[in-house]
């Protein structure tokens, strides 16, 4: 089977493969696509979908963290092992250097592939971080110097910045050319941004309308709910993401491959606020089975094998 012409990566923060225990695991409440369990059971996947469980620890002591594991995904490199530590929150200078030099987005663009990040951001946020952006005015504000000094970019935005890709603004989301992180626009609406509310299914249509050879969407509300040990927030986030992801897969062009992956576990064990040591399930849709996936870093490496230089 030939490699795909397009790859979509739905990155969903903080969802691991844990026990099928409804008392602590909200994934056991419903048959979400990401409801995959340590005993090997889980939701049956549509469109020739396959599940591959991968390591998040890299053999490094301590709990997996977002900055280092997301850098691993977006570079294809074993970032925690290279640094000898898990790094929480946002990328530090060593991780920024890895992203700048080895971003898979940079590699794909250098090989002639088109790339895009579906998420849209307030203009003031992107400007405060000095990140290249598309034109826009929504969310334009001057951040106080004290706050600006504490603001840090995410691994995902740095991966695209390394390839000199202009990020989407809330103006793009308003025009149907970008998506808010919560998919349906509810957060922006509460903050009185003039953005339309969309169903997850409508958001999926927007996603494919803007898709390039490689397209990323990032969703982190499940991780936030896990840290808060908030079951209701977790279920709301999971339901919205599931409807969105199912429609992404349903609308997937025949020449595309869709990957759903996380960076570490969290929400699958609400008995703790901490990340877990559990593996994460990489879900692949489109007929191709990813090869040699052992850690979250291999997700990025697989995307480059499919779309990068021969």
PyMOL commands that set and color helices and strands:
alter all, ss='L'
color gray80, all
select helices_A, chain A and resi 26-28+66-75+79-83+93-102+104-110+123-128+145-150+155-161+170-174+186-190+200-210+221-228+231-251+297-307
alter helices_A, ss='H'
color red, helices_A
select strands_A, chain A and resi 6-12+50-54+115-117+120-121+168-169+214-219+256-261+280-285
alter strands_A, ss='S'
color yellow, strands_A
deselect
rebuild
show_as cartoon
